[in-house]
């Protein structure tokens, strides 16, 4: 009877543990390590060496879990950092910035980055309605300007014409400059974007370019 009880209390063999565990592999290993330690602690007659091996197995499993946790934390922190700086650069999206700050704080993003975002959020919340409107218009114009220069580079006359037609009358697109200080027409001339240049000349009520061979 004593032998039967000892056999029942003993941990299953590796093959039995793998077959009895639905997940197999790591699941069976973790269950086996925990059962072995529990058995060594509770079973009468368990030797010191058996207990030492059982503790070592659990320690190895815990170390693996810590590494996995550290990897997931790093991944989450990186994603939260990118989301935070994306919200800062976006400008006027107050809800997105507030949400990104919460996620970044939970993920353990550096305090310096959090402070920058919190300062930006405080600045947004302090804006008057008129200031918000002006800022929104400025950002929209900057985005439209970028699209316009891209159409010039593509020599997309139809797209450029549609963009100019959609501009508010208050927008002075003739005064736009790119990174090199060029107007759109000057950019079109240098890039030999003839179709775009004709559109710009017509819209600016300037004579069409003189193309000499």
C-alpha atoms as an extended CHARMM CRD file, in Angstrom:
* protein
*
       213  EXT
         1         1  UNK       CA              0.0000000000        0.0000000000        0.0000000000  PROA      1               0.0000000000
         2         2  UNK       CA              2.8100000000        2.4040000000        0.8640000000  PROA      2               0.0000000000
         3         3  UNK       CA              4.5230000000        1.6790000000       -2.4500000000  PROA      3               0.0000000000
         4         4  UNK       CA              1.2800000000        2.3320000000       -4.3250000000  PROA      4               0.0000000000
         5         5  UNK       CA              0.7810000000        5.6560000000       -2.5400000000  PROA      5               0.0000000000
         6         6  UNK       CA              4.3720000000        6.7140000000       -3.3210000000  PROA      6               0.0000000000
         7         7  UNK       CA              3.8930000000        5.7990000000       -6.9710000000  PROA      7               0.0000000000
         8         8  UNK       CA              0.6850000000        7.8630000000       -7.1360000000  PROA      8               0.0000000000
         9         9  UNK       CA              2.3400000000       10.8940000000       -5.5300000000  PROA      9               0.0000000000
        10        10  UNK       CA              5.4200000000       10.7800000000       -7.7750000000  PROA      10              0.0000000000
        11        11  UNK       CA              5.4300000000       13.2410000000      -10.7280000000  PROA      11              0.0000000000
        12        12  UNK       CA              4.6520000000       11.7930000000      -14.1610000000  PROA      12              0.0000000000
        13        13  UNK       CA              7.4400000000       10.9760000000      -16.5980000000  PROA      13              0.0000000000
        14        14  UNK       CA              8.2780000000       13.3730000000      -19.4220000000  PROA      14              0.0000000000
        15        15  UNK       CA              6.3550000000       11.3320000000      -21.9990000000  PROA      15              0.0000000000
        16        16  UNK       CA              3.2900000000       11.0430000000      -19.7580000000  PROA      16              0.0000000000
        17        17  UNK       CA              3.3750000000       14.7850000000      -18.9470000000  PROA      17              0.0000000000
        18        18  UNK       CA              3.5280000000       15.7290000000      -22.6360000000  PROA      18              0.0000000000
        19        19  UNK       CA              0.7030000000       13.4440000000      -23.6010000000  PROA      19              0.0000000000
        20        20  UNK       CA             -1.5420000000       14.4650000000      -20.7190000000  PROA      20              0.0000000000
        21        21  UNK       CA             -1.1020000000       18.2110000000      -21.2600000000  PROA      21              0.0000000000
        22        22  UNK       CA             -3.3840000000       19.6370000000      -23.9910000000  PROA      22              0.0000000000
        23        23  UNK       CA             -0.8150000000       22.2310000000      -24.9950000000  PROA      23              0.0000000000
        24        24  UNK       CA              2.2240000000       19.9860000000      -24.7230000000  PROA      24              0.0000000000
        25        25  UNK       CA              5.7240000000       21.5240000000      -24.8290000000  PROA      25              0.0000000000
        26        26  UNK       CA              6.0810000000       24.5970000000      -22.5790000000  PROA      26              0.0000000000
        27        27  UNK       CA              2.7000000000       24.0290000000      -20.8920000000  PROA      27              0.0000000000
        28        28  UNK       CA              3.6480000000       20.4960000000      -19.9300000000  PROA      28              0.0000000000
        29        29  UNK       CA              7.0730000000       21.6780000000      -18.7440000000  PROA      29              0.0000000000
        30        30  UNK       CA              5.6400000000       24.4160000000      -16.5120000000  PROA      30              0.0000000000
        31        31  UNK       CA              3.0120000000       22.0970000000      -15.0630000000  PROA      31              0.0000000000
        32        32  UNK       CA              5.6190000000       19.3870000000      -14.5110000000  PROA      32              0.0000000000
        33        33  UNK       CA              8.0250000000       21.8040000000      -12.7710000000  PROA      33              0.0000000000
        34        34  UNK       CA              5.3380000000       23.0750000000      -10.4440000000  PROA      34              0.0000000000
        35        35  UNK       CA              4.0680000000       19.5820000000       -9.6390000000  PROA      35              0.0000000000
        36        36  UNK       CA              7.5950000000       18.3010000000       -9.0110000000  PROA      36              0.0000000000
        37        37  UNK       CA              8.3050000000       21.0760000000       -6.5260000000  PROA      37              0.0000000000
        38        38  UNK       CA              4.9710000000       20.6660000000       -4.8110000000  PROA      38              0.0000000000
        39        39  UNK       CA              5.5110000000       16.9290000000       -4.5770000000  PROA      39              0.0000000000
        40        40  UNK       CA              9.0150000000       17.3370000000       -3.1850000000  PROA      40              0.0000000000
        41        41  UNK       CA              7.7260000000       19.7330000000       -0.5390000000  PROA      41              0.0000000000
        42        42  UNK       CA              4.7530000000       17.6620000000        0.5940000000  PROA      42              0.0000000000
        43        43  UNK       CA              5.8790000000       14.0740000000        0.1610000000  PROA      43              0.0000000000
        44        44  UNK       CA              7.4310000000       12.4310000000        3.1620000000  PROA      44              0.0000000000
        45        45  UNK       CA             10.8180000000       11.0000000000        2.5010000000  PROA      45              0.0000000000
        46        46  UNK       CA             11.6890000000       13.4370000000       -0.3080000000  PROA      46              0.0000000000
        47        47  UNK       CA             15.4380000000       14.0170000000       -0.2690000000  PROA      47              0.0000000000
        48        48  UNK       CA             17.3150000000       17.3060000000       -0.2830000000  PROA      48              0.0000000000
        49        49  UNK       CA             18.6770000000       16.6410000000       -3.7610000000  PROA      49              0.0000000000
        50        50  UNK       CA             15.1920000000       16.1050000000       -5.1650000000  PROA      50              0.0000000000
        51        51  UNK       CA             14.0160000000       19.3660000000       -3.6110000000  PROA      51              0.0000000000
        52        52  UNK       CA             17.0560000000       21.2020000000       -4.9700000000  PROA      52              0.0000000000
        53        53  UNK       CA             16.4080000000       19.9530000000       -8.5240000000  PROA      53              0.0000000000
        54        54  UNK       CA             12.7220000000       20.8700000000       -8.2720000000  PROA      54              0.0000000000
        55        55  UNK       CA             13.5590000000       24.4130000000       -7.1170000000  PROA      55              0.0000000000
        56        56  UNK       CA             16.0910000000       24.8060000000       -9.9430000000  PROA      56              0.0000000000
        57        57  UNK       CA             13.4710000000       23.7700000000      -12.5040000000  PROA      57              0.0000000000
        58        58  UNK       CA             10.9990000000       26.3380000000      -11.1880000000  PROA      58              0.0000000000
        59        59  UNK       CA             13.7140000000       29.0300000000      -11.0890000000  PROA      59              0.0000000000
        60        60  UNK       CA             14.5150000000       28.3490000000      -14.7510000000  PROA      60              0.0000000000
        61        61  UNK       CA             10.8530000000       28.6390000000      -15.6410000000  PROA      61              0.0000000000
        62        62  UNK       CA             10.5480000000       31.9400000000      -13.7540000000  PROA      62              0.0000000000
        63        63  UNK       CA             13.6200000000       33.3290000000      -15.5040000000  PROA      63              0.0000000000
        64        64  UNK       CA             12.1110000000       32.4590000000      -18.8790000000  PROA      64              0.0000000000
        65        65  UNK       CA              8.8780000000       34.1820000000      -17.8550000000  PROA      65              0.0000000000
        66        66  UNK       CA             10.7970000000       37.3050000000      -16.7940000000  PROA      66              0.0000000000
        67        67  UNK       CA             12.5600000000       37.4630000000      -20.1650000000  PROA      67              0.0000000000
        68        68  UNK       CA              9.2440000000       37.1390000000      -21.9740000000  PROA      68              0.0000000000
        69        69  UNK       CA              7.7350000000       39.8690000000      -19.8040000000  PROA      69              0.0000000000
        70        70  UNK       CA             10.6920000000       42.1880000000      -20.4590000000  PROA      70              0.0000000000
        71        71  UNK       CA             10.3380000000       41.6440000000      -24.2240000000  PROA      71              0.0000000000
        72        72  UNK       CA              6.6280000000       42.4460000000      -24.1420000000  PROA      72              0.0000000000
        73        73  UNK       CA              7.2090000000       45.5250000000      -21.9830000000  PROA      73              0.0000000000
        74        74  UNK       CA              9.8580000000       46.8180000000      -24.3800000000  PROA      74              0.0000000000
        75        75  UNK       CA              7.5590000000       46.2650000000      -27.3590000000  PROA      75              0.0000000000
        76        76  UNK       CA              4.7020000000       48.0580000000      -25.6250000000  PROA      76              0.0000000000
        77        77  UNK       CA              6.9580000000       50.9360000000      -24.5470000000  PROA      77              0.0000000000
        78        78  UNK       CA              8.2540000000       51.4130000000      -28.0910000000  PROA      78              0.0000000000
        79        79  UNK       CA              4.7300000000       51.4260000000      -29.5370000000  PROA      79              0.0000000000
        80        80  UNK       CA              3.5530000000       53.9000000000      -26.8790000000  PROA      80              0.0000000000
        81        81  UNK       CA              6.5770000000       56.1430000000      -27.5560000000  PROA      81              0.0000000000
        82        82  UNK       CA              5.8510000000       56.2240000000      -31.2880000000  PROA      82              0.0000000000
        83        83  UNK       CA              2.1620000000       56.9090000000      -30.6820000000  PROA      83              0.0000000000
        84        84  UNK       CA              3.0130000000       59.7120000000      -28.2570000000  PROA      84              0.0000000000
        85        85  UNK       CA              5.3600000000       61.5290000000      -30.6280000000  PROA      85              0.0000000000
        86        86  UNK       CA              2.9690000000       61.0040000000      -33.5100000000  PROA      86              0.0000000000
        87        87  UNK       CA              0.2440000000       62.7150000000      -31.4820000000  PROA      87              0.0000000000
        88        88  UNK       CA              2.6050000000       65.5780000000      -30.5860000000  PROA      88              0.0000000000
        89        89  UNK       CA              3.5380000000       66.1460000000      -34.2260000000  PROA      89              0.0000000000
        90        90  UNK       CA             -0.0660000000       65.8490000000      -35.3610000000  PROA      90              0.0000000000
        91        91  UNK       CA             -0.8110000000       69.1770000000      -33.7330000000  PROA      91              0.0000000000
        92        92  UNK       CA             -4.4140000000       69.8750000000      -32.8630000000  PROA      92              0.0000000000
        93        93  UNK       CA             -5.8510000000       66.4510000000      -32.0230000000  PROA      93              0.0000000000
        94        94  UNK       CA             -6.3370000000       66.9630000000      -28.2910000000  PROA      94              0.0000000000
        95        95  UNK       CA             -8.1860000000       63.6670000000      -27.5640000000  PROA      95              0.0000000000
        96        96  UNK       CA             -5.5350000000       61.6250000000      -29.3930000000  PROA      96              0.0000000000
        97        97  UNK       CA             -2.7480000000       63.3350000000      -27.4670000000  PROA      97              0.0000000000
        98        98  UNK       CA             -4.4760000000       62.8120000000      -24.1050000000  PROA      98              0.0000000000
        99        99  UNK       CA             -5.0120000000       59.1170000000      -24.9130000000  PROA      99              0.0000000000
       100       100  UNK       CA             -1.3860000000       58.7140000000      -26.0190000000  PROA      100             0.0000000000
       101       101  UNK       CA             -0.1630000000       60.2440000000      -22.7520000000  PROA      101             0.0000000000
       102       102  UNK       CA             -2.1820000000       57.7430000000      -20.7040000000  PROA      102             0.0000000000
       103       103  UNK       CA             -0.8380000000       54.8180000000      -22.7520000000  PROA      103             0.0000000000
       104       104  UNK       CA              2.7420000000       56.1250000000      -22.5610000000  PROA      104             0.0000000000
       105       105  UNK       CA              2.5840000000       56.5580000000      -18.8010000000  PROA      105             0.0000000000
       106       106  UNK       CA              1.2410000000       53.0220000000      -18.3930000000  PROA      106             0.0000000000
       107       107  UNK       CA              4.0030000000       51.6240000000      -20.6310000000  PROA      107             0.0000000000
       108       108  UNK       CA              6.7820000000       53.4030000000      -18.7220000000  PROA      108             0.0000000000
       109       109  UNK       CA              7.8730000000       55.9120000000      -21.3830000000  PROA      109             0.0000000000
       110       110  UNK       CA             10.6030000000       58.3020000000      -20.1910000000  PROA      110             0.0000000000
       111       111  UNK       CA              9.4240000000       61.2360000000      -18.0800000000  PROA      111             0.0000000000
       112       112  UNK       CA             11.0920000000       63.7350000000      -20.4180000000  PROA      112             0.0000000000
       113       113  UNK       CA              8.9140000000       62.5780000000      -23.3160000000  PROA      113             0.0000000000
       114       114  UNK       CA              5.8150000000       62.5520000000      -21.1300000000  PROA      114             0.0000000000
       115       115  UNK       CA              6.5210000000       66.0920000000      -19.9650000000  PROA      115             0.0000000000
       116       116  UNK       CA              6.8710000000       67.3020000000      -23.5350000000  PROA      116             0.0000000000
       117       117  UNK       CA              3.5040000000       65.7780000000      -24.4210000000  PROA      117             0.0000000000
       118       118  UNK       CA              1.8210000000       67.1410000000      -21.2830000000  PROA      118             0.0000000000
       119       119  UNK       CA              3.1410000000       70.6360000000      -22.0500000000  PROA      119             0.0000000000
       120       120  UNK       CA              1.7800000000       70.3370000000      -25.5680000000  PROA      120             0.0000000000
       121       121  UNK       CA             -1.5990000000       69.2000000000      -24.2520000000  PROA      121             0.0000000000
       122       122  UNK       CA             -1.7370000000       72.1060000000      -21.7830000000  PROA      122             0.0000000000
       123       123  UNK       CA             -0.9330000000       74.4870000000      -24.6330000000  PROA      123             0.0000000000
       124       124  UNK       CA             -3.7620000000       73.0770000000      -26.7420000000  PROA      124             0.0000000000
       125       125  UNK       CA             -6.2540000000       73.3090000000      -23.9040000000  PROA      125             0.0000000000
       126       126  UNK       CA             -5.3270000000       76.9400000000      -23.2920000000  PROA      126             0.0000000000
       127       127  UNK       CA             -6.0900000000       78.0100000000      -26.8890000000  PROA      127             0.0000000000
       128       128  UNK       CA             -9.0570000000       80.2430000000      -27.5420000000  PROA      128             0.0000000000
       129       129  UNK       CA            -11.5600000000       79.2010000000      -30.2450000000  PROA      129             0.0000000000
       130       130  UNK       CA            -10.1340000000       81.8600000000      -32.5740000000  PROA      130             0.0000000000
       131       131  UNK       CA             -6.5900000000       80.5660000000      -32.0550000000  PROA      131             0.0000000000
       132       132  UNK       CA             -7.7190000000       77.0080000000      -32.6910000000  PROA      132             0.0000000000
       133       133  UNK       CA             -9.3370000000       78.0680000000      -35.9460000000  PROA      133             0.0000000000
       134       134  UNK       CA             -6.2480000000       79.9520000000      -37.1090000000  PROA      134             0.0000000000
       135       135  UNK       CA             -4.0130000000       77.0260000000      -36.2750000000  PROA      135             0.0000000000
       136       136  UNK       CA             -6.2920000000       74.5880000000      -38.0790000000  PROA      136             0.0000000000
       137       137  UNK       CA             -6.2780000000       76.7990000000      -41.1830000000  PROA      137             0.0000000000
       138       138  UNK       CA             -2.4930000000       77.0750000000      -41.1050000000  PROA      138             0.0000000000
       139       139  UNK       CA             -2.0750000000       73.3130000000      -40.8210000000  PROA      139             0.0000000000
       140       140  UNK       CA             -4.5300000000       72.6980000000      -43.6440000000  PROA      140             0.0000000000
       141       141  UNK       CA             -2.6920000000       75.1680000000      -45.8610000000  PROA      141             0.0000000000
       142       142  UNK       CA              0.6590000000       73.5270000000      -45.0750000000  PROA      142             0.0000000000
       143       143  UNK       CA             -0.7560000000       70.1330000000      -46.0220000000  PROA      143             0.0000000000
       144       144  UNK       CA             -2.2940000000       71.5210000000      -49.2250000000  PROA      144             0.0000000000
       145       145  UNK       CA              0.9810000000       73.2080000000      -50.1490000000  PROA      145             0.0000000000
       146       146  UNK       CA              2.8450000000       69.9220000000      -49.7860000000  PROA      146             0.0000000000
       147       147  UNK       CA              0.3200000000       68.1910000000      -52.0450000000  PROA      147             0.0000000000
       148       148  UNK       CA              0.5540000000       71.0080000000      -54.6050000000  PROA      148             0.0000000000
       149       149  UNK       CA              4.3360000000       70.7550000000      -54.9270000000  PROA      149             0.0000000000
       150       150  UNK       CA              4.0230000000       66.9970000000      -55.2950000000  PROA      150             0.0000000000
       151       151  UNK       CA              1.5850000000       67.4920000000      -58.1800000000  PROA      151             0.0000000000
       152       152  UNK       CA              4.0180000000       69.9280000000      -59.7940000000  PROA      152             0.0000000000
       153       153  UNK       CA              6.8090000000       67.3640000000      -59.5650000000  PROA      153             0.0000000000
       154       154  UNK       CA              4.5160000000       64.7870000000      -61.1800000000  PROA      154             0.0000000000
       155       155  UNK       CA              3.5610000000       67.3370000000      -63.8530000000  PROA      155             0.0000000000
       156       156  UNK       CA             -0.0670000000       66.4810000000      -63.0510000000  PROA      156             0.0000000000
       157       157  UNK       CA             -1.9300000000       69.3890000000      -64.6430000000  PROA      157             0.0000000000
       158       158  UNK       CA             -5.4370000000       68.0540000000      -63.9430000000  PROA      158             0.0000000000
       159       159  UNK       CA             -4.6890000000       67.3190000000      -60.2960000000  PROA      159             0.0000000000
       160       160  UNK       CA             -3.0230000000       70.6860000000      -59.8100000000  PROA      160             0.0000000000
       161       161  UNK       CA             -5.9390000000       72.5010000000      -61.4280000000  PROA      161             0.0000000000
       162       162  UNK       CA             -8.4240000000       70.7090000000      -59.1560000000  PROA      162             0.0000000000
       163       163  UNK       CA             -6.3510000000       71.5630000000      -56.0780000000  PROA      163             0.0000000000
       164       164  UNK       CA             -6.1240000000       75.2520000000      -56.9830000000  PROA      164             0.0000000000
       165       165  UNK       CA             -9.8530000000       75.3710000000      -57.7030000000  PROA      165             0.0000000000
       166       166  UNK       CA            -10.5500000000       74.0390000000      -54.2190000000  PROA      166             0.0000000000
       167       167  UNK       CA             -8.5030000000       76.6770000000      -52.4140000000  PROA      167             0.0000000000
       168       168  UNK       CA            -10.1330000000       79.4130000000      -50.4020000000  PROA      168             0.0000000000
       169       169  UNK       CA             -9.8430000000       82.8370000000      -51.9920000000  PROA      169             0.0000000000
       170       170  UNK       CA             -7.8240000000       84.0400000000      -49.0220000000  PROA      170             0.0000000000
       171       171  UNK       CA             -5.0160000000       81.5450000000      -49.7080000000  PROA      171             0.0000000000
       172       172  UNK       CA             -2.0880000000       83.1710000000      -51.5190000000  PROA      172             0.0000000000
       173       173  UNK       CA             -0.6240000000       80.1120000000      -53.2060000000  PROA      173             0.0000000000
       174       174  UNK       CA              1.5540000000       82.3740000000      -55.3750000000  PROA      174             0.0000000000
       175       175  UNK       CA              3.5460000000       83.1850000000      -52.2300000000  PROA      175             0.0000000000
       176       176  UNK       CA              4.2610000000       79.5750000000      -51.3420000000  PROA      176             0.0000000000
       177       177  UNK       CA              7.9050000000       78.5000000000      -51.2420000000  PROA      177             0.0000000000
       178       178  UNK       CA              9.4110000000       75.0480000000      -51.0520000000  PROA      178             0.0000000000
       179       179  UNK       CA             12.4790000000       73.9480000000      -49.0630000000  PROA      179             0.0000000000
       180       180  UNK       CA             14.7060000000       75.5370000000      -51.7340000000  PROA      180             0.0000000000
       181       181  UNK       CA             12.8390000000       78.8530000000      -51.6490000000  PROA      181             0.0000000000
       182       182  UNK       CA             11.1700000000       78.2770000000      -55.0420000000  PROA      182             0.0000000000
       183       183  UNK       CA              7.6700000000       79.2720000000      -55.9960000000  PROA      183             0.0000000000
       184       184  UNK       CA              5.5910000000       76.5270000000      -57.5950000000  PROA      184             0.0000000000
       185       185  UNK       CA              6.0940000000       78.0160000000      -61.0320000000  PROA      185             0.0000000000
       186       186  UNK       CA              9.8370000000       78.2460000000      -60.5310000000  PROA      186             0.0000000000
       187       187  UNK       CA              9.8570000000       74.6490000000      -59.3430000000  PROA      187             0.0000000000
       188       188  UNK       CA              7.9030000000       73.5870000000      -62.4440000000  PROA      188             0.0000000000
       189       189  UNK       CA             10.3650000000       75.4160000000      -64.7020000000  PROA      189             0.0000000000
       190       190  UNK       CA             13.3940000000       73.7790000000      -63.1110000000  PROA      190             0.0000000000
       191       191  UNK       CA             11.7980000000       70.3450000000      -63.2630000000  PROA      191             0.0000000000
       192       192  UNK       CA             10.5990000000       70.9180000000      -66.8520000000  PROA      192             0.0000000000
       193       193  UNK       CA              7.0520000000       70.1690000000      -65.7500000000  PROA      193             0.0000000000
       194       194  UNK       CA              5.5500000000       72.0360000000      -68.7070000000  PROA      194             0.0000000000
       195       195  UNK       CA              1.8870000000       71.0920000000      -68.1700000000  PROA      195             0.0000000000
       196       196  UNK       CA              1.9590000000       72.1510000000      -64.5300000000  PROA      196             0.0000000000
       197       197  UNK       CA              3.7690000000       75.3520000000      -65.4660000000  PROA      197             0.0000000000
       198       198  UNK       CA              1.0600000000       76.2940000000      -67.9590000000  PROA      198             0.0000000000
       199       199  UNK       CA             -1.6340000000       75.7810000000      -65.3200000000  PROA      199             0.0000000000
       200       200  UNK       CA              0.2320000000       77.9650000000      -62.8440000000  PROA      200             0.0000000000
       201       201  UNK       CA              0.8730000000       80.6810000000      -65.4070000000  PROA      201             0.0000000000
       202       202  UNK       CA             -2.7930000000       80.7550000000      -66.4130000000  PROA      202             0.0000000000
       203       203  UNK       CA             -3.9760000000       80.8790000000      -62.7930000000  PROA      203             0.0000000000
       204       204  UNK       CA             -1.5350000000       83.6570000000      -61.9820000000  PROA      204             0.0000000000
       205       205  UNK       CA             -2.7380000000       85.4970000000      -65.1180000000  PROA      205             0.0000000000
       206       206  UNK       CA              0.7870000000       85.5550000000      -66.4540000000  PROA      206             0.0000000000
       207       207  UNK       CA              1.7850000000       85.0340000000      -70.0780000000  PROA      207             0.0000000000
       208       208  UNK       CA              2.5140000000       81.3860000000      -70.9340000000  PROA      208             0.0000000000
       209       209  UNK       CA              6.1850000000       80.3840000000      -70.9450000000  PROA      209             0.0000000000
       210       210  UNK       CA              8.1700000000       81.0910000000      -74.1000000000  PROA      210             0.0000000000
       211       211  UNK       CA              9.5450000000       77.7550000000      -75.2630000000  PROA      211             0.0000000000
       212       212  UNK       CA             12.3820000000       78.3290000000      -77.6450000000  PROA      212             0.0000000000
       213       213  UNK       CA             14.1400000000       75.3610000000      -79.2370000000  PROA      213             0.0000000000
